[in-house]
């Protein structure tokens, strides 16, 4: 299982981004400070070695290059404890390593003082491997450094002095101060804590009203209820957003109320003349013609009911009830059994989900009606998959062409041409079932069965 480091919330993302930026900035600052300290130590070493070599050669300018009285560039005392060494060749041991930066700086000074800069040899070695240091320690004499001496390095600079002799100057380079790095770590920790606390408090003031607004939008998407709007809070921008959302909710609810009133009036105005027509056709003497006219009126009435129901789905006046879905399915199956339709309920687990009972029955009834109408029979199953409750209606009919499955849930869409008014309705049954599923936060899934027939599933969240 992969671990997600990047958080999904605004608060977490900003805190992680600021923390990463702060750590990078402090790392760069620490690197620059350590580099500056290394350069200062190198400068002191170069000054000490140059002063020793110039003094050994008797060159002019010793006063300007030697240790200053004000201590500004005065090398540590340990750098001045080792006398110049005169030998037939530059001293070397296997632990020596080149020092190109110090070599370049010393050669510049040596060239300015007229020394043989081209033959200058510079190397460094662990201080504890230098014979002069070991000799002083053996005699019990101080070397000029304390606890950091074990990590210090000795820099040796050698120049020819004539007669085949070489003079070698020494300077100790102390190790980096551990206290400075510890101070940087403490400084970073304190700065990190203060900054994260301040940003966290500020972001909480922003994200808390945004989270409340998000919950409100989710609830409004299900219930379309504008009562008890959230109070504007947080920064001015967030307050304006909440106020604008409250105004938008009020306008949407007003439009929905007007729509319901209009639909009610339309339903009343249309059903009244349809009822009058139903009475008038009783005077038609031809039984066949009278039955055909009655079927047409009933068809128009059912279509009108479906349209009104589809328009009103999603505006529940009551919250969903926790319902045992097997019992709900059994009550719908009994309706079809009473009409003599071959519908059966398969055994399944006990599944309880929050649903609007009337809507859920209507959706299930539409799916069963389609199965009975086009396949002659239907099987209803109740199951559970993860966080979803599934009401599945299966049949053994011709199914639906794969290219048309997605379009079958659109309004007024029916199957192949053979499904006419005598075998099918107005094409609103699946549309209404899909709308009811989506009103519950679920969805309608249609799929052809491998063995033939169609499977229609209402997937509702638990």
C-alpha positions, 0 to 999 in steps of 0.5 A, a space after each residue: 500500500 502506497 503512503 501518500 506524503 502530500 496531504 489533500 487538505 488546503 491546511 496540510 498542503 500549505 503547511 507541508 509546502 511552507 515547512 519544505 521551503 523553510 527547511 530548504 532555506 535553512 539548509 542553504 543558509 547553513 551551507 553558506 555559513 559553513 562555507 564562509 567559516 571554511 573560507 575564514 579558516 583558509 584565509 588565516 592558514 594562508 596568512 600564517 603560512 605566507 608570513 612564515 615563508 616570507 620571514 624564512 626568505 627574508 623578503 620585504 613586506 613581512 610586517 604587512 603580511 604577519 600577524 596583526 596587533 589588532 587581532 583581526 587576521 591573527 591566526 590561532 596560537 596553535 598555528 604559531 607553535 611549530 618552527 620552520 623545518 629545513 630539509 633536503 625535500 618537502 616532507 611527505 607521508 602517505 596521508 598527505 592530500 593536495 590543497 589546491 585552494 590554499 596553493 593558489 592563494 599562497 602562489 599569488 602571495 609568493 609571486 608578489 613577494 618575488 619568491 619561487 611560486 612555481 615550485 611551491 608545494 602545499 599539502 595537508 594531513 591529519 594533525 595526529 599523523 604529523 611527526 612534529 605534532 607527535 613529537 610535541 605531544 611526546 614531550 608533553 608540550 601544548 599544541 594549541 588546540 583542545 577537544 577539536 584537535 583530533 579532527 584538525 588537519 596540519 597544512 604544510 607549505 614548502 619552498 626551495 631556499 637554495 643549496 638544494 634545501 627546502 623550508 617548510 611552514 606549518 599551520 593547524 586548521 581546526 575542525 569546524 565548531 560543532 557548537 555552530 552547527 548545533 546553534 543552527 539546528 536549534 535556530 531552525 527548530 525554533 523558527 520552524 515551530 513559531 512559523 508553523 504555529 502562526 501559519 496553522 492558526 491563520 489557515 485554520 481561520 480560513 479553512 474552518 468556515 470553508 469546511 463548514 461551507 463545503 458540508 452545507 453545499 453537500 447537504 443542499 445538493 441532496 435536500 435543497 433546503 435553504 433554512 438555517 444558512 451558515 453564518 459568514 465568518 473568517 476573513 473578509 474574502 471568505 465572509 463574502 463567499 459564504 454570503 454569496 452562497 447563502 444568497 444563491 441558495 435562496 434564489 435556487 430554492 425560490 426557483 424550485 418552489 416556483 417550478 413545483 407550483 407550476 408543475 402542480 398547476 400543469 398537472 391539475 390543468 392537464 389531468 382535469 380534461 383527461 378525466 373529462 375525456 375519460 368520461 366522454 368516451 363512455 358514450 362511444 358505441 364501438 367497444 374496440 374504439 372506446 378501449 383504444 381511446 381509453 388506453 391512449 388517455 391512460 398512456 398520457 396520464 402515466 407519462 404525465 405522472 412520470 414527468 411530474 415525478 422526475 421533475 420533483 425527485 430530489 426535493 424530499 421534505 423528510 430526511 432518508 430513513 434507515 430501511 432494511 432493503 430486503 424487506 423493501 424489495 419484498 414489498 415491491 415483489 409482492 405487488 407484481 406477484 399479486 398481478 400474476 407477474 413472474 417476479 422472484 426475490 433471491 435470498 441475500 444478506 440483511 442490508 440497511 441503508 438510509 433511503 427515501 422509501 417511496 422513491 426507492 420503491 418507485 425506482 425498483 418498480 420501474 426496473 422490474 416493470 422493464 424486465 417483465 415487459 421485455 423479458 417476461 420475468 425478473 429476479 431481484 437481489 439485495 447485496 452489499 459491496 464495500 460501502 454500497 448497497 445494491 438492488 439488482 434486477 436481472 432478466 433473461 431478455 434480449 438485453 440492450 446493444 452496448 452502443 445504446 446502454 449509456 443513452 437508455 437512461 436519457 429521457 424519452 429514450 426507448 430500445 429497438 423499434 419493436 418496443 412500441 407503445 404496446 410493449 413500452 412506455 414513454 421512455 422515462 422509467 430508467 431516467 426516473 430510476 437514475 434520478 432517484 439513485 443520484 438523489 440518494 448519492 448513488 447511481 444506476 448501472 446497466 450491463 448485459 449479462 454474460 449468459 444473456 439478458 440485462 442487469 440493472 443495479 441501483 447502487 446506493 451508499 450505506 
